[in-house]
Amino acid sequence: DECLDLPDTCVSNSVCINTVGSYKCGGCKPGFLGNQTSGCFPRKSCSVLTFNPCDSNAHCTMERNGEVACRCNVGWAGNGHTCGVDTDIDGYPDRSLPCMDNDKHCKQDNCVVTPNSGQEDADNDGIGDQCDEDADGDGIKNVEDNCRLTPNKDQQNSDSDSFGDSCDNCPTVPNSDQKDTDNNGQGDACDQDIDGDGIPNVLDNCPRVPNPMQTDRDRDGVGDACDSCPELSNPMQTDVDNDLVGDVCDTNMDTDGDGHQDTRDNCPDIPNSSQLDSDNDGLGDDCDHDDDNDGVLDDFDNCRLIINPNQKDSDANGIGDVCENDFDNDAVMDLIDVCPESAEVTLTDFRAYQTVILDPEGDAQIDPNWVVLNQGMEIVQTMNSDPGLAVGYTAFNGV
């Protein structure tokens, strides 16, 4: 065991992995920051601070870059240095707070007892939409208004759905789901190019998936972008087990059990449900030893996801300059990035979701009805219903 026999095999405070006839140096041990090139140094912690910079109703945390941050405790809101009571636990205090930095979370909650993390206020009357009986200010109460957030005193509704013309993305075509695949403001029910790829639906071999090149390798009339077997002809797209792999190419072989068939898995021997491949080299990050393909192996790379062969680290904190505050280079700062090590996931967003009905036979109550707020970061079930789940489309690794 070289890790035991050779004490200086890897840099101090890092992980050494014994292998057959050799060894491998890994990342820094828990509580340490850095890599095999610059060394592993003790990570700053709140416990070593000489004073507590946080409000008495807040707690101290350390950001990825080693900076101190303060966050208000549950039931309190503010900037962390100043916190006030937050009755509805939506991140905004019941009363305005005298914060020096004018943080938006120090402003008074416009719905004190009704959660509304986005503070939406369609008519700008100071009362949040979630607790405003007439959210759009058109004189018609929400319960009777066919456009709850768009003023329309005439309540005109030219089709048979429940949406008034002023807020209906297909005013003359009934479409209760208001689905708009390409988000161009025109509902799928009346959009001649549903996916917005420039190819009309009648000519598009993937009408709901953008594919302007119309590539169809197996010439079965179904474009590769939406073909369950892009390399084998299957014009009917039959998929008996509903695993999204067509029957003609379904081997049902999944060695690592991550839900991806071996022939389509970019790490067939290592579970990686998300299939994250940061450098797009066909090899998933979980089995790729150089995730950014910059020639510096991950265990030695101070910016694992951003190309930086020079490994410049001006403050010698073990994190390269190019990824100091945005580790995955997705233009969303690590401070607010829900997945700071995946450029494919940035902020919580439930604007695109599917409902899974858990009691399809039950008719005692309605099926779940969801309302998505705060740019997708808040999802609310509006009334009691049969059991169901709202599931997003983003694939994550096991947690």
Sequence and secondary structure as in RCSB ss.txt:
>XXXX:A:sequence
DECLDLPDTCVSNSVCINTVGSYKCGGCKPGFLGNQTSGCFPRKSCSVLTFNPCDSNAHCTMERNGEVACRCNVG
WAGNGHTCGVDTDIDGYPDRSLPCMDNDKHCKQDNCVVTPNSGQEDADNDGIGDQCDEDADGDGIKNVEDNCRLT
PNKDQQNSDSDSFGDSCDNCPTVPNSDQKDTDNNGQGDACDQDIDGDGIPNVLDNCPRVPNPMQTDRDRDGVGDA
CDSCPELSNPMQTDVDNDLVGDVCDTNMDTDGDGHQDTRDNCPDIPNSSQLDSDNDGLGDDCDHDDDNDGVLDDF
DNCRLIINPNQKDSDANGIGDVCENDFDNDAVMDLIDVCPESAEVTLTDFRAYQTVILDPEGDAQIDPNWVVLNQ
GMEIVQTMNSDPGLAVGYTAFNGV
>XXXX:A:secstr
 HHHH TTSS TTEEEEEETTEEEEEEE TTEEEETTTEEEE   GGG SS  S TTEEEEE TTS EEEEE TT
EEESSSSEEE TT SSS SS    TT  GGGS  SSTTS  TT   TT SSS GGG TTTT SSS GGG SSTTS
  TT    SSSSS GGG SSTTS  TT   TT SSS GGG SSTT SSS GGG SSTTS  TT   TT SSS GG
G SSTTS  TT   TT SSS GGG     TT SSS GGG SSTTS  TT   TT SSS GGG S TT SSS GGG
 SSTTS  TT   TT SSS GGGSS TT SSS TTT SSTT TT  S   SSEEEEES TT  SS    EEEEGG
GTEEEE S  S EEEEES      
